[in-house]
Amino acid sequence: MPVWLEILLNLSGYAGFVALASHGTACPSNCADHQTSTDDR
């Protein structure tokens, strides 16, 4: 596999992970409720 292809795959995988982590698709409502409750404190 060419080096540039490996770098491209690494970057795209990292970008996808960051996008999923920042989106919070695992628990959209629970995380939102938890976030608002911690902001009120």
N, CA, C and O atoms as a CHARMM CRD file, in Angstrom:
* protein
*
  164
    1    1 MET  N      0.85500  -1.19400   0.00000 PROA 1      0.00000
    2    1 MET  CA     0.00000   0.00000   0.00000 PROA 1      0.00000
    3    1 MET  C      0.89400   1.24900   0.00000 PROA 1      0.00000
    4    1 MET  O      1.85400   1.32600   0.76600 PROA 1      0.00000
    5    2 PRO  N      0.57800   2.21400  -0.85300 PROA 2      0.00000
    6    2 PRO  CA     1.39800   3.43400  -0.89500 PROA 2      0.00000
    7    2 PRO  C      1.33500   4.20800   0.42400 PROA 2      0.00000
    8    2 PRO  O      0.35600   4.11700   1.16400 PROA 2      0.00000
    9    3 VAL  N      2.37900   4.95700   0.69800 PROA 3      0.00000
   10    3 VAL  CA     2.45000   5.70800   1.95000 PROA 3      0.00000
   11    3 VAL  C      1.36900   6.77800   1.98800 PROA 3      0.00000
   12    3 VAL  O      0.74900   6.99600   3.02900 PROA 3      0.00000
   13    4 TRP  N      1.13700   7.44900   0.86300 PROA 4      0.00000
   14    4 TRP  CA     0.14100   8.52700   0.85400 PROA 4      0.00000
   15    4 TRP  C     -1.25300   7.98100   1.13200 PROA 4      0.00000
   16    4 TRP  O     -2.08700   8.66900   1.72200 PROA 4      0.00000
   17    5 LEU  N     -1.50800   6.73500   0.70400 PROA 5      0.00000
   18    5 LEU  CA    -2.82100   6.14500   0.95200 PROA 5      0.00000
   19    5 LEU  C     -2.99300   5.80500   2.43900 PROA 5      0.00000
   20    5 LEU  O     -4.07500   5.96900   3.00200 PROA 5      0.00000
   21    6 GLU  N     -1.92700   5.33800   3.05400 PROA 6      0.00000
   22    6 GLU  CA    -1.98800   5.05300   4.49300 PROA 6      0.00000
   23    6 GLU  C     -2.23200   6.33500   5.28300 PROA 6      0.00000
   24    6 GLU  O     -3.03500   6.34200   6.21600 PROA 6      0.00000
   25    7 ILE  N     -1.55100   7.41300   4.92100 PROA 7      0.00000
   26    7 ILE  CA    -1.73000   8.68600   5.61200 PROA 7      0.00000
   27    7 ILE  C     -3.15200   9.19500   5.42300 PROA 7      0.00000
   28    7 ILE  O     -3.76800   9.70600   6.35800 PROA 7      0.00000
   29    8 LEU  N     -3.66900   9.05100   4.20000 PROA 8      0.00000
   30    8 LEU  CA    -5.02600   9.49600   3.92500 PROA 8      0.00000
   31    8 LEU  C     -6.04300   8.71500   4.75100 PROA 8      0.00000
   32    8 LEU  O     -6.99000   9.29400   5.28300 PROA 8      0.00000
   33    9 LEU  N     -5.85000   7.39900   4.85900 PROA 9      0.00000
   34    9 LEU  CA    -6.75800   6.57800   5.65900 PROA 9      0.00000
   35    9 LEU  C     -6.67600   6.95300   7.13700 PROA 9      0.00000
   36    9 LEU  O     -7.69400   7.01700   7.82500 PROA 9      0.00000
   37   10 ASN  N     -5.46300   7.20000   7.61900 PROA 10     0.00000
   38   10 ASN  CA    -5.30400   7.58100   9.02200 PROA 10     0.00000
   39   10 ASN  C     -6.01400   8.89900   9.31100 PROA 10     0.00000
   40   10 ASN  O     -6.71100   9.02800  10.31800 PROA 10     0.00000
   41   11 LEU  N     -5.83500   9.87400   8.42900 PROA 11     0.00000
   42   11 LEU  CA    -6.45300  11.17700   8.63900 PROA 11     0.00000
   43   11 LEU  C     -7.97200  11.08900   8.56100 PROA 11     0.00000
   44   11 LEU  O     -8.67300  11.70600   9.36300 PROA 11     0.00000
   45   12 SER  N     -8.48100  10.32500   7.60200 PROA 12     0.00000
   46   12 SER  CA    -9.93400  10.21600   7.47000 PROA 12     0.00000
   47   12 SER  C    -10.52900   9.46600   8.66000 PROA 12     0.00000
   48   12 SER  O    -11.61200   9.81400   9.13100 PROA 12     0.00000
   49   13 GLY  N     -9.83700   8.44800   9.14600 PROA 13     0.00000
   50   13 GLY  CA   -10.32000   7.72900  10.31800 PROA 13     0.00000
   51   13 GLY  C    -10.32600   8.61300  11.55200 PROA 13     0.00000
   52   13 GLY  O    -11.26400   8.57100  12.34800 PROA 13     0.00000
   53   14 TYR  N     -9.28000   9.41200  11.71100 PROA 14     0.00000
   54   14 TYR  CA    -9.22300  10.32200  12.86200 PROA 14     0.00000
   55   14 TYR  C    -10.31500  11.37400  12.77000 PROA 14     0.00000
   56   14 TYR  O    -10.95900  11.69400  13.76900 PROA 14     0.00000
   57   15 ALA  N    -10.52800  11.91600  11.57000 PROA 15     0.00000
   58   15 ALA  CA   -11.56500  12.93800  11.38500 PROA 15     0.00000
   59   15 ALA  C    -12.94500  12.34800  11.67100 PROA 15     0.00000
   60   15 ALA  O    -13.78600  13.00900  12.28000 PROA 15     0.00000
   61   16 GLY  N    -13.18200  11.11600  11.24000 PROA 16     0.00000
   62   16 GLY  CA   -14.46700  10.47400  11.49800 PROA 16     0.00000
   63   16 GLY  C    -14.68800  10.24200  12.98100 PROA 16     0.00000
   64   16 GLY  O    -15.79300  10.42200  13.49300 PROA 16     0.00000
   65   17 PHE  N    -13.62800   9.84000  13.66400 PROA 17     0.00000
   66   17 PHE  CA   -13.74100   9.61500  15.10800 PROA 17     0.00000
   67   17 PHE  C    -14.04300  10.91600  15.83800 PROA 17     0.00000
   68   17 PHE  O    -14.88800  10.94500  16.73300 PROA 17     0.00000
   69   18 VAL  N    -13.36300  11.98300  15.46400 PROA 18     0.00000
   70   18 VAL  CA   -13.59000  13.27600  16.10800 PROA 18     0.00000
   71   18 VAL  C    -15.00200  13.76800  15.82800 PROA 18     0.00000
   72   18 VAL  O    -15.65100  14.33500  16.70600 PROA 18     0.00000
   73   19 ALA  N    -15.48300  13.54800  14.59200 PROA 19     0.00000
   74   19 ALA  CA   -16.83500  13.98500  14.24600 PROA 19     0.00000
   75   19 ALA  C    -17.87000  13.23200  15.07800 PROA 19     0.00000
   76   19 ALA  O    -18.81700  13.83400  15.58300 PROA 19     0.00000
   77   20 LEU  N    -17.69500  11.92600  15.22200 PROA 20     0.00000
   78   20 LEU  CA   -18.64100  11.14800  16.02000 PROA 20     0.00000
   79   20 LEU  C    -18.56900  11.54100  17.49000 PROA 20     0.00000
   80   20 LEU  O    -19.60000  11.65600  18.15200 PROA 20     0.00000
   81   21 ALA  N    -17.36800  11.74600  18.00000 PROA 21     0.00000
   82   21 ALA  CA   -17.21700  12.09000  19.41200 PROA 21     0.00000
   83   21 ALA  C    -17.82000  13.46000  19.71100 PROA 21     0.00000
   84   21 ALA  O    -18.44900  13.64200  20.75300 PROA 21     0.00000
   85   22 SER  N    -17.63600  14.41800  18.81500 PROA 22     0.00000
   86   22 SER  CA   -18.16400  15.75300  19.06800 PROA 22     0.00000
   87   22 SER  C    -19.67000  15.80000  18.85300 PROA 22     0.00000
   88   22 SER  O    -20.35700  16.61900  19.46400 PROA 22     0.00000
   89   23 HSD  N    -20.18700  14.93600  17.99600 PROA 23     0.00000
   90   23 HSD  CA   -21.62800  14.90900  17.73800 PROA 23     0.00000
   91   23 HSD  C    -22.39400  14.33700  18.92700 PROA 23     0.00000
   92   23 HSD  O    -23.49800  14.79300  19.22700 PROA 23     0.00000
   93   24 GLY  N    -21.82400  13.34900  19.60300 PROA 24     0.00000
   94   24 GLY  CA   -22.50200  12.71800  20.72000 PROA 24     0.00000
   95   24 GLY  C    -23.66600  11.86900  20.24600 PROA 24     0.00000
   96   24 GLY  O    -24.75900  11.96100  20.80500 PROA 24     0.00000
   97   25 THR  N    -23.45900  11.04200  19.22300 PROA 25     0.00000
   98   25 THR  CA   -24.55000  10.23900  18.67100 PROA 25     0.00000
   99   25 THR  C    -24.91100   9.07600  19.58900 PROA 25     0.00000
  100   25 THR  O    -25.96500   8.46400  19.41600 PROA 25     0.00000
  101   26 ALA  N    -24.05100   8.75700  20.56800 PROA 26     0.00000
  102   26 ALA  CA   -24.32400   7.61100  21.43100 PROA 26     0.00000
  103   26 ALA  C    -25.53600   7.88200  22.32500 PROA 26     0.00000
  104   26 ALA  O    -26.38600   7.00800  22.49700 PROA 26     0.00000
  105   27 CYS  N    -25.61900   9.09200  22.89900 PROA 27     0.00000
  106   27 CYS  CA   -26.73600   9.42300  23.77600 PROA 27     0.00000
  107   27 CYS  C    -27.08400  10.89400  23.59600 PROA 27     0.00000
  108   27 CYS  O    -26.68400  11.72200  24.41300 PROA 27     0.00000
  109   28 PRO  N    -27.81500  11.23200  22.55400 PROA 28     0.00000
  110   28 PRO  CA   -28.08800  12.64800  22.28300 PROA 28     0.00000
  111   28 PRO  C    -28.92000  13.33400  23.36600 PROA 28     0.00000
  112   28 PRO  O    -28.59300  14.45100  23.76700 PROA 28     0.00000
  113   29 SER  N    -29.99000  12.69200  23.85100 PROA 29     0.00000
  114   29 SER  CA   -30.85200  13.35400  24.83300 PROA 29     0.00000
  115   29 SER  C    -30.24300  13.29400  26.23600 PROA 29     0.00000
  116   29 SER  O    -30.29700  14.27600  26.97700 PROA 29     0.00000
  117   30 ASN  N    -29.67000  12.15800  26.59700 PROA 30     0.00000
  118   30 ASN  CA   -29.10500  12.01700  27.93800 PROA 30     0.00000
  119   30 ASN  C    -27.92600  12.95000  28.14300 PROA 30     0.00000
  120   30 ASN  O    -27.80700  13.59100  29.18700 PROA 30     0.00000
  121   31 CYS  N    -27.05200  13.02500  27.14400 PROA 31     0.00000
  122   31 CYS  CA   -25.88900  13.89200  27.26800 PROA 31     0.00000
  123   31 CYS  C    -26.31900  15.35900  27.31200 PROA 31     0.00000
  124   31 CYS  O    -25.72900  16.16000  28.03600 PROA 31     0.00000
  125   32 ALA  N    -27.34400  15.70500  26.54100 PROA 32     0.00000
  126   32 ALA  CA   -27.82300  17.08900  26.53100 PROA 32     0.00000
  127   32 ALA  C    -28.40200  17.44100  27.90000 PROA 32     0.00000
  128   32 ALA  O    -28.14000  18.52700  28.41900 PROA 32     0.00000
  129   33 ASP  N    -29.18800  16.53500  28.49100 PROA 33     0.00000
  130   33 ASP  CA   -29.76100  16.79500  29.80800 PROA 33     0.00000
  131   33 ASP  C    -28.66300  16.91400  30.86200 PROA 33     0.00000
  132   33 ASP  O    -28.72900  17.77600  31.73800 PROA 33     0.00000
  133   34 HSD  N    -27.66600  16.05500  30.77700 PROA 34     0.00000
  134   34 HSD  CA   -26.56900  16.09400  31.73800 PROA 34     0.00000
  135   34 HSD  C    -25.78800  17.39200  31.58400 PROA 34     0.00000
  136   34 HSD  O    -25.34200  17.97800  32.57000 PROA 34     0.00000
  137   35 GLN  N    -25.62800  17.83500  30.34600 PROA 35     0.00000
  138   35 GLN  CA   -24.86200  19.05600  30.11200 PROA 35     0.00000
  139   35 GLN  C    -25.59200  20.26700  30.67700 PROA 35     0.00000
  140   35 GLN  O    -24.97000  21.14200  31.27900 PROA 35     0.00000
  141   36 THR  N    -26.90200  20.32200  30.49000 PROA 36     0.00000
  142   36 THR  CA   -27.65400  21.47200  31.00800 PROA 36     0.00000
  143   36 THR  C    -27.69700  21.46300  32.53000 PROA 36     0.00000
  144   36 THR  O    -27.67500  22.52300  33.15600 PROA 36     0.00000
  145   37 SER  N    -27.75800  20.27400  33.13200 PROA 37     0.00000
  146   37 SER  CA   -27.81700  20.22400  34.58600 PROA 37     0.00000
  147   37 SER  C    -26.48200  20.65600  35.19000 PROA 37     0.00000
  148   37 SER  O    -26.46400  21.27800  36.25200 PROA 37     0.00000
  149   38 THR  N    -25.36400  20.34000  34.53400 PROA 38     0.00000
  150   38 THR  CA   -24.07200  20.76600  35.06800 PROA 38     0.00000
  151   38 THR  C    -23.87000  22.25300  34.83500 PROA 38     0.00000
  152   38 THR  O    -23.15200  22.89500  35.60100 PROA 38     0.00000
  153   39 ASP  N    -24.48600  22.82700  33.79200 PROA 39     0.00000
  154   39 ASP  CA   -24.35800  24.25600  33.55300 PROA 39     0.00000
  155   39 ASP  C    -25.11800  25.06400  34.60800 PROA 39     0.00000
  156   39 ASP  O    -24.72100  26.18200  34.93600 PROA 39     0.00000
  157   40 ASP  N    -26.20600  24.50500  35.13800 PROA 40     0.00000
  158   40 ASP  CA   -27.00000  25.22400  36.13100 PROA 40     0.00000
  159   40 ASP  C    -26.27900  25.32300  37.47300 PROA 40     0.00000
  160   40 ASP  O    -26.54900  26.23200  38.25800 PROA 40     0.00000
  161   41 ARG  N    -25.37200  24.40100  37.73700 PROA 41     0.00000
  162   41 ARG  CA   -24.69500  24.39600  39.04200 PROA 41     0.00000
  163   41 ARG  C    -23.73500  25.55000  39.18700 PROA 41     0.00000
  164   41 ARG  O    -23.08700  25.68800  40.22500 PROA 41     0.00000
